[in-house]
Amino acid sequence: MNPSRRAFGALSAMVLAGAALRTPSATLAPQLTVAVGGRSTSAFRHLPLTVALQLDFFRQEGLSVSVREFASDALALDAVRQGAAQVCAIGYEHVISPPLGAPEVRSLVLQGRAAQLALGVSTRALPRSNTLADLRGRKVGVDALGSLSHAMALLVLARAGLGPQDVTYVAVGAGASAAAAVRAQRVQALCHGDPVMAQLESKGELRLLSEARTLGGSQAVFGGALPGGCLAAPERFLHQRAADAQALVYGLVHALKWLQTAGPGDLVKAVPAADWQGDRGGYLAAFARVRETISIDGMMPSDGPATALRTMASLHENAQGLEHVNLARTFTHDFARKAKQRFFV
């Protein structure tokens, strides 16, 4: 387990311990486990959840929340299927296009409203490359095949005249393993999220050719508002434990509001040091760039589901059957709307 995962697990334990120390009746508080998928792929996809845990926003709602980390969204969904967690923190794209065998879940609150991804070429492998067309016959790293980064690379390269057969896509994983793949020249380009993209760019190891880490960049790449990370749960949970679902969303939207005005010093105090990956300055700079992509109120943008559906349809292995997806059943505004009214966001 990497330091970031240990820190996040320890953070969850501290939240629960703190609740027990401060509140005599804490043992009577409803217990909830959130399965977190692919957290190390992007430092900011689950930042609101981290903040809500660190600042005790869930405890303030009378809810004891613990987290379990998984290497991918697919594994987080599987944890919900097996009953090891009631809620999952995943990319919305996996709500509308779940892996084979995954349970049907519904997004109840958004954490992000953009992809928070970028695509760049290795300055060592392709020192004179300034166009995407130069990637013909090359290897492009993505965090996982079938992921949003894979879909983004397909879309961007298609506009440069390159089809799926013109490049080889390689799953490079998250964080350090993705950076290592670039440095070892196992891939000549990388489509990934921060902090790895920010670190490689700042060191001159990557030259960015496509940007979706801002609202404008994401709009340009995907042709509409693209929902990012979300908290999702099966319909049965939303009905049987509606009060707990609402408390969870209250805590998360509280964190969203906090993030809108938090300064660098506030963020440093609220985020485990392991999340900086040894570069606090780089982390804060990357946060400043993606800050606008963090959801303001947890609500789903009106064109978000359709944009996500078009994006995932670009992945050939996932395209079949997506035309039958009932987008209205992939999310609910019931909980986020109440939180929006309560926190005036």
Secondary structure, 3 states (H helix, E strand, C coil): CCHHHHHHHHHHHHHHHHHHHHCCCHHHCCEEEEEEECHHHCCCCCHHHHHHHHCCHHHHCCCEEEEEEECCHHHHHHHHHCCCCCEEEEECHHHHCCCCCCCCCEEEEECECCCCEEEEEECCCCCCCCCHHHHCCCEEEECCCCCHHHHHHHHHHHHCCCCHHHCEEEECCCHHHHHHHHHCCCCCEEEEECCHHHHHHHCCCEEEEEEECCHHHHHHHHCCCCCCEEEEECHHHHHHCHHHHHHHHHHHHHHHHHHHHCCHHHHHHHCCHHHHCCCHHHHHHHHHHHHHHECCCCCCCCCHHHHHHHHHHCCHHHHCCHHHCCHHHCECCHHHHHHHHHHCC
